[in-house]
Amino acid sequence: MKLKLLRNVVWVLVGVIGVASVKPALAADAPAAKPAAAPTAPAVQEIPKKLSLIDMNKELITLEDYAAMLQKAGYTAKINTEASGKRVLMVNWEDKTGRYGVTLTQDKEGENESLDFVAPLSSFEKQPKVPAEVFFKLVEAQDATRGWYFVFNPQLKHLFLCRTASNTKITSRQLLFELGNLEFSAQLTARLWNPAMWITKPPSAPAAPANKAPAPAN
C-alpha cells in the first residue's frame, strides 16, 4: 500500500499537497526519461519476441524473478542492496520513444504487501522558481497517468513518477503493462516536468513613443 512509501515530508501531486518519501538511493544514476513529444495510448500489450505465452503469464514473486524476466525481455535489470539492507531492483531500457529508468522495491507492513515503482524525471536544482502553472497542470495531468503519481523530493530537488501496486506478486504481463504505462505517462506530461520544455513568454518591449507632428507655422 502507499502508506509505506508515504512517510517522509515531500510534496506529492495527487490533486492535493500531501506527504511522501523517495529515498535518494532509489534514484542513483538512473537515467531520466527523454520521451517523444506526441505520445499515443499503448495498445494491447505486445509480447516481446524473446518471451513466450508461458513467460508472459508467469507469476513473479521475488526480485530475482523480476530481474530474470526483464533481462529475458531485453531490459537491463540489476539488484542492489542499500546500507540498510533494503534490496532494490534497478531497471533501464531504451526504445524509439526515449531512455527510461525505474527502481522496484518490495515492502511488507503487517499483512499489507506492496510493489513500489520510482522513476526519476528531472532535477529542479537549477530552477529558482517553478511556475505555478506547471504545478497546477501536473496535478490535473494525473487523471490520465493510470495510477502513476508525481512526487517532489525537496532535499534532492528532483521530481519522480511513482506507482504503488498492492501486491508484490504479479505476472510478467502485468509488469510489462506497468512499464508501458510509465512510458506513456512520462511522454504525456513531458512539457510539464521537463524545465527545458517549459514555454516562457519574454517580457514585451515598451512601445516606442509616437513622433510628434511639427507645430504649424504662424
C-alpha positions as CSV (number, residue, x, y, z in Angstrom):
1,M,0.0,0.0,0.0
2,K,1.0,3.6,-0.3
3,L,1.4,4.0,3.5
4,K,4.9,2.5,3.4
5,L,6.0,4.9,0.7
6,L,4.2,8.0,2.0
7,R,6.1,8.7,5.2
8,N,8.7,11.4,5.0
9,V,7.9,15.1,4.2
10,V,8.0,15.8,0.5
11,W,5.4,17.1,-2.0
12,V,3.1,14.7,-3.6
13,L,1.0,15.9,-6.6
14,V,-2.1,13.8,-6.3
15,G,-4.7,16.5,-6.6
16,V,-3.7,18.0,-3.2
17,I,-0.5,18.6,-1.3
18,G,0.5,15.6,0.8
19,V,3.4,13.7,2.2
20,A,5.6,11.0,0.6
21,S,9.0,9.5,0.7
22,V,11.5,8.9,-2.1
23,K,14.9,7.7,-0.8
24,P,18.0,9.2,-2.5
25,A,19.4,5.7,-3.0
26,L,16.4,4.7,-5.2
27,A,17.3,7.3,-7.8
28,A,21.1,6.7,-8.0
29,D,22.3,7.2,-11.5
30,A,19.0,6.2,-13.2
31,P,18.6,8.0,-16.5
32,A,15.8,10.4,-16.8
33,A,13.2,9.7,-19.4
34,K,13.6,11.6,-22.7
35,P,10.3,10.9,-24.4
36,A,8.9,11.9,-27.7
37,A,6.6,14.9,-27.9
38,A,3.4,13.2,-29.1
39,P,2.6,10.1,-27.1
40,T,-0.2,7.8,-28.0
41,A,-2.1,5.5,-25.6
42,P,-0.5,2.0,-25.5
43,A,-2.5,-0.6,-27.5
44,V,-2.9,-4.2,-26.3
45,Q,0.3,-5.3,-24.6
46,E,2.6,-6.8,-27.2
47,I,4.6,-9.9,-26.3
48,P,8.4,-9.3,-26.6
49,K,9.9,-11.6,-29.2
50,K,12.1,-13.2,-26.5
51,L,9.1,-14.2,-24.3
52,S,6.6,-17.0,-24.7
53,L,3.0,-17.0,-23.6
54,I,4.1,-19.1,-20.7
55,D,6.6,-16.4,-19.8
56,M,4.0,-13.7,-20.0
57,N,1.6,-15.5,-17.7
58,K,4.3,-16.5,-15.1
59,E,3.8,-15.1,-11.6
60,L,6.8,-13.2,-10.4
61,I,7.4,-13.5,-6.7
62,T,11.0,-12.4,-5.8
63,L,13.1,-9.6,-7.1
64,E,15.2,-12.3,-8.7
65,D,12.1,-13.4,-10.6
66,Y,11.5,-9.8,-11.8
67,A,15.2,-9.3,-12.8
68,A,15.4,-12.6,-14.8
69,M,12.2,-12.0,-16.7
70,L,13.1,-8.4,-17.5
71,Q,16.5,-9.4,-18.7
72,K,15.0,-12.0,-20.9
73,A,12.6,-9.4,-22.3
74,G,15.5,-7.1,-23.3
75,Y,15.7,-4.8,-20.3
76,T,18.8,-4.0,-18.2
77,A,18.0,-5.2,-14.6
78,K,20.3,-5.3,-11.6
79,I,19.6,-5.9,-7.9
80,N,21.4,-3.6,-5.5
81,T,21.4,-3.7,-1.7
82,E,21.4,-0.5,0.3
83,A,23.4,0.1,3.5
84,S,20.2,-0.5,5.5
85,G,19.8,-4.0,3.9
86,K,17.0,-2.9,1.7
87,R,17.1,-4.6,-1.7
88,V,16.3,-2.6,-4.8
89,L,15.9,-3.7,-8.4
90,M,17.1,-1.0,-10.9
91,V,15.7,-1.3,-14.4
92,N,16.8,0.6,-17.5
93,W,15.8,0.5,-21.1
94,E,15.7,2.5,-24.3
95,D,13.3,2.3,-27.3
96,K,12.1,4.6,-30.0
97,T,10.4,6.9,-27.6
98,G,13.4,7.5,-25.3
99,R,15.5,6.3,-22.4
100,Y,13.9,5.3,-19.1
101,G,15.0,4.2,-15.6
102,V,12.9,2.9,-12.7
103,T,13.5,1.2,-9.4
104,L,11.3,-1.5,-7.9
105,T,11.2,-2.4,-4.2
106,Q,9.0,-4.9,-2.3
107,D,7.6,-3.8,1.0
108,K,5.6,-5.6,3.7
109,E,3.9,-4.0,6.7
110,G,1.8,-6.4,8.7
111,E,-0.4,-8.2,6.2
112,N,-0.1,-5.5,3.6
113,E,2.3,-6.0,0.8
114,S,3.3,-3.6,-2.0
115,L,5.5,-3.3,-5.0
116,D,6.8,0.2,-5.4
117,F,8.0,1.8,-8.6
118,V,10.1,5.0,-8.6
119,A,11.2,6.7,-11.8
120,P,13.3,9.9,-11.8
121,L,12.1,12.6,-14.2
122,S,14.0,15.8,-13.9
123,S,16.1,17.9,-11.5
124,F,14.8,21.3,-10.4
125,E,18.1,22.2,-8.7
126,K,18.8,25.0,-11.2
127,Q,15.3,26.3,-11.2
128,P,14.9,29.2,-8.7
129,K,11.2,29.0,-9.1
130,V,8.7,26.5,-10.5
131,P,5.9,28.3,-12.4
132,A,2.6,28.0,-10.7
133,E,1.0,27.0,-14.0
134,V,3.3,24.0,-14.2
135,F,2.4,22.8,-10.7
136,F,-1.4,23.0,-11.3
137,K,-1.1,21.3,-14.7
138,L,0.9,18.4,-13.1
139,V,-2.0,18.0,-10.7
140,E,-4.5,18.0,-13.5
141,A,-2.5,15.6,-15.6
142,Q,-2.7,12.8,-13.0
143,D,-6.2,11.9,-14.1
144,A,-4.6,10.4,-17.2
145,T,-1.5,8.7,-15.8
146,R,-3.2,5.4,-15.0
147,G,-2.2,5.1,-11.3
148,W,1.2,6.7,-11.6
149,Y,1.6,9.9,-9.4
150,F,4.2,12.6,-9.1
151,V,6.5,13.1,-6.1
152,F,8.8,16.0,-5.5
153,N,11.7,15.5,-3.0
154,P,12.8,18.9,-1.7
155,Q,16.1,17.6,-0.4
156,L,17.1,16.2,-3.8
157,K,15.1,19.0,-5.7
158,H,14.0,16.2,-8.0
159,L,10.7,15.2,-9.4
160,F,9.7,11.5,-9.6
161,L,7.0,9.5,-11.2
162,C,5.8,6.7,-8.9
163,R,3.4,3.8,-8.7
164,T,2.4,1.5,-5.8
165,A,0.9,-1.9,-6.5
166,S,-0.9,-3.5,-3.6
167,N,0.7,-6.9,-4.2
168,T,4.3,-8.0,-4.6
169,K,3.3,-10.9,-6.8
170,I,2.3,-10.0,-10.3
171,T,2.6,-11.7,-13.7
172,S,5.1,-10.7,-16.4
173,R,2.3,-9.4,-18.5
174,Q,1.2,-7.0,-15.6
175,L,4.8,-5.9,-15.1
176,L,5.4,-5.0,-18.7
177,F,2.0,-3.3,-18.8
178,E,3.0,-1.0,-15.9
179,L,6.3,-0.2,-17.6
180,G,4.3,0.7,-20.8
181,N,2.1,3.0,-18.6
182,L,5.3,4.6,-17.2
183,E,6.5,5.4,-20.7
184,F,3.0,6.8,-21.7
185,S,2.7,8.9,-18.6
186,A,6.2,10.3,-18.9
187,Q,5.6,11.2,-22.5
188,L,2.2,12.7,-21.8
189,T,3.5,15.1,-19.2
190,A,7.0,15.9,-20.5
191,R,6.2,19.5,-21.2
192,L,5.4,19.9,-17.5
193,W,8.1,18.0,-15.7
194,N,11.0,18.9,-18.1
195,P,12.2,22.5,-17.4
196,A,13.8,22.6,-20.8
197,M,10.4,22.3,-22.4
198,W,8.7,25.0,-20.4
199,I,7.3,27.7,-22.6
200,T,8.0,31.1,-21.1
201,K,6.9,34.4,-22.7
202,P,9.6,37.1,-22.9
203,P,8.7,40.4,-21.4
204,S,7.1,42.6,-24.0
205,A,9.2,45.6,-25.1
206,P,7.8,49.0,-24.3
207,A,6.1,50.7,-27.2
208,A,8.2,53.4,-28.9
209,P,6.9,56.9,-28.4
210,A,5.0,58.3,-31.3
211,N,6.7,61.1,-33.3
212,K,5.0,64.4,-32.6
213,A,3.9,66.3,-35.6
214,P,5.7,69.7,-36.1
215,A,3.8,72.7,-34.8
216,P,2.1,74.7,-37.6
217,A,4.0,77.8,-38.7
218,N,2.4,81.1,-37.8
